Amino acid sequence: MYRPIIVHCRAEYAYPGRPLRLIWEEREYHVEQVLRAWREPDAHCFLVATNEGIFELTYLLASDDWMLRQFTPTF
């Protein structure tokens, strides 16, 4: 299930670039590390680590929207 999310990223020559922070459910999370980045036919995807957990983010090219695909909290 995809959920809308706000992502701030660094884009030096192409968008989207490296995610820096995200806002989900009125909380801000700072990205500590990009664990994996890949492309799909219609999206750019990122697996990122924050101090609260692991987020799988998807940037949808056609709609110019960021979506949260999955969140795994760290315990």
Backbone as JSON, one array per atom type, in Angstrom:
{
  "sequence": "MYRPIIVHCRAEYAYPGRPLRLIWEEREYHVEQVLRAWREPDAHCFLVATNEGIFELTYLLASDDWMLRQFTPTF",
  "N": [[0.84, -1.18, 0.0], [0.59, 2.15, -0.87], [1.43, 5.26, 0.61], [0.96, 8.77, 0.81], [3.75, 11.02, 1.13], [6.04, 13.51, 2.3], [9.07, 14.45, 0.92], [12.28, 15.73, 1.2], [14.99, 16.39, -0.82], [18.35, 16.13, -2.12], [19.31, 17.35, -5.14], [21.5, 17.38, -7.56], [22.02, 17.24, -10.36], [19.94, 15.89, -11.47], [16.51, 15.14, -10.85], [14.66, 12.87, -8.94], [17.04, 13.39, -6.31], [19.37, 12.42, -3.79], [17.58, 11.45, -0.93], [17.11, 13.55, 1.87], [15.62, 14.28, 4.14], [12.4, 13.45, 5.54], [8.85, 13.82, 5.84], [6.34, 12.42, 7.63], [3.18, 11.52, 8.77], [2.99, 13.88, 10.29], [5.5, 14.08, 11.47], [9.0, 14.69, 11.44], [11.74, 13.14, 9.88], [15.16, 12.51, 9.76], [17.3, 11.5, 7.21], [19.69, 9.13, 7.67], [21.2, 7.35, 6.21], [21.38, 6.19, 2.88], [20.37, 3.17, 1.96], [19.87, 1.67, -0.26], [19.3, 2.25, -3.72], [17.21, 2.32, -6.55], [15.79, 1.94, -9.85], [12.58, 1.8, -11.31], [10.32, 1.09, -14.04], [8.49, 3.29, -14.01], [9.23, 4.83, -11.84], [11.43, 6.1, -9.21], [13.2, 4.58, -6.65], [13.97, 4.3, -3.16], [15.66, 2.97, -0.39], [15.89, 3.85, 2.82], [17.61, 4.7, 5.86], [16.68, 5.89, 9.03], [16.84, 7.41, 12.31], [14.63, 6.35, 13.48], [13.78, 4.17, 12.06], [13.5, 2.06, 9.1], [12.75, 3.2, 5.9], [10.97, 2.69, 2.91], [10.95, 4.43, 0.06], [9.21, 5.86, -2.69], [9.4, 7.59, -5.69], [7.14, 8.79, -7.88], [7.21, 9.12, -11.24], [5.34, 10.01, -13.26], [3.31, 11.42, -11.87], [4.71, 13.13, -10.25], [4.99, 12.72, -7.5], [5.81, 11.73, -4.14], [5.82, 8.65, -2.43], [5.22, 6.54, 0.38], [6.2, 3.33, 0.64], [6.78, 1.31, 2.45], [7.35, 0.97, 5.97], [9.6, 0.17, 8.47], [9.97, -0.09, 11.78], [12.71, 0.57, 14.04], [13.8, -1.26, 16.83]],
  "CA": [[0.0, 0.0, 0.0], [1.33, 3.41, -0.94], [0.89, 6.37, 1.39], [1.67, 10.01, 0.45], [4.78, 11.44, 2.06], [6.83, 14.65, 1.84], [10.49, 14.12, 0.94], [13.22, 16.77, 0.79], [16.16, 15.68, -1.3], [19.42, 16.87, -2.78], [19.33, 17.01, -6.56], [22.55, 18.18, -8.17], [21.87, 17.31, -11.81], [18.7, 15.23, -11.86], [15.55, 14.96, -9.77], [15.03, 13.14, -7.55], [18.39, 13.04, -5.88], [19.47, 11.7, -2.51], [16.67, 11.93, 0.11], [17.77, 14.09, 3.07], [14.67, 14.17, 5.25], [11.04, 13.2, 5.12], [7.8, 14.14, 6.81], [5.28, 11.42, 7.57], [2.29, 11.58, 9.92], [3.32, 15.11, 11.01], [6.81, 13.96, 12.13], [10.13, 14.81, 10.53], [12.78, 12.14, 10.04], [16.38, 12.81, 9.01], [17.88, 10.3, 6.6], [21.07, 8.9, 8.09], [21.91, 6.59, 5.19], [20.63, 5.57, 1.79], [20.81, 1.78, 1.95], [19.75, 1.14, -1.63], [18.54, 3.08, -4.67], [16.99, 1.6, -7.8], [14.77, 2.5, -10.73], [11.55, 0.97, -11.91], [9.93, 1.77, -15.28], [7.77, 4.53, -13.79], [9.54, 5.37, -10.51], [12.73, 5.99, -8.58], [12.95, 4.02, -5.33], [15.06, 4.43, -2.2], [15.55, 2.36, 0.93], [16.68, 4.77, 3.65], [17.62, 4.49, 7.31], [16.59, 7.03, 9.93], [17.0, 6.95, 13.7], [13.38, 5.72, 13.9], [13.52, 2.94, 11.32], [13.82, 1.94, 7.69], [11.66, 3.62, 5.03], [11.09, 2.46, 1.47], [10.34, 5.58, -0.58], [9.05, 5.77, -4.14], [9.06, 8.82, -6.39], [6.38, 8.43, -9.07], [7.58, 10.07, -12.29], [4.19, 10.56, -13.97], [2.53, 12.34, -11.04], [5.62, 13.98, -9.48], [4.64, 12.5, -6.09], [6.54, 10.77, -3.3], [4.95, 7.75, -1.68], [5.84, 5.6, 1.31], [5.78, 1.97, 0.32], [6.89, 0.47, 3.64], [8.11, 1.49, 7.11], [9.96, -0.85, 9.45], [10.58, 0.59, 12.92], [13.82, -0.08, 14.74], [13.43, -1.48, 18.24]],
  "C": [[0.89, 1.24, 0.0], [0.63, 4.48, -0.12], [1.65, 7.63, 1.01], [2.64, 10.43, 1.55], [5.51, 12.64, 1.46], [8.3, 14.3, 1.99], [11.28, 15.33, 0.44], [14.5, 16.05, 0.37], [17.16, 16.64, -1.94], [19.47, 16.4, -4.23], [20.35, 17.92, -7.25], [22.37, 18.32, -9.67], [20.59, 16.65, -12.29], [17.81, 15.09, -10.63], [14.87, 13.62, -9.94], [16.47, 12.73, -7.27], [18.33, 12.29, -4.56], [18.48, 12.27, -1.49], [17.46, 12.37, 1.35], [16.89, 13.99, 4.3], [13.29, 13.96, 4.69], [10.08, 13.55, 6.23], [6.67, 13.15, 6.58], [4.51, 11.47, 8.88], [2.7, 12.7, 10.87], [4.61, 15.03, 11.82], [7.9, 14.06, 11.08], [11.2, 13.8, 10.9], [13.98, 12.55, 9.19], [16.99, 11.51, 8.5], [19.35, 10.21, 7.01], [21.88, 8.21, 7.01], [20.94, 6.1, 4.13], [21.2, 4.15, 1.65], [20.81, 1.19, 0.54], [18.95, 2.13, -2.46], [18.4, 2.28, -5.96], [15.89, 2.31, -8.59], [13.82, 1.4, -11.19], [11.07, 1.72, -13.16], [9.26, 3.14, -15.07], [8.11, 5.22, -12.47], [11.02, 5.27, -10.17], [12.47, 5.57, -7.14], [14.2, 4.11, -4.46], [14.7, 3.67, -0.93], [16.47, 3.17, 1.82], [16.55, 4.42, 5.13], [17.53, 5.82, 8.02], [16.81, 6.5, 11.34], [15.75, 6.23, 14.22], [13.1, 4.41, 13.19], [13.94, 3.04, 9.86], [12.58, 2.3, 6.88], [11.98, 3.2, 3.61], [10.27, 3.55, 0.79], [10.28, 5.37, -2.09], [8.65, 7.12, -4.69], [8.4, 8.42, -7.71], [6.6, 9.5, -10.14], [6.37, 10.75, -12.93], [3.44, 11.62, -13.18], [3.38, 13.31, -10.23], [5.32, 13.91, -7.98], [5.58, 11.52, -5.43], [5.53, 9.94, -2.55], [5.8, 6.88, -0.75], [5.3, 4.22, 1.0], [5.79, 1.11, 1.58], [7.7, 1.2, 4.7], [8.35, 0.36, 8.08], [10.63, -0.16, 10.62], [11.77, -0.18, 13.49], [13.43, -0.17, 16.21], [14.63, -1.41, 19.12]]
}
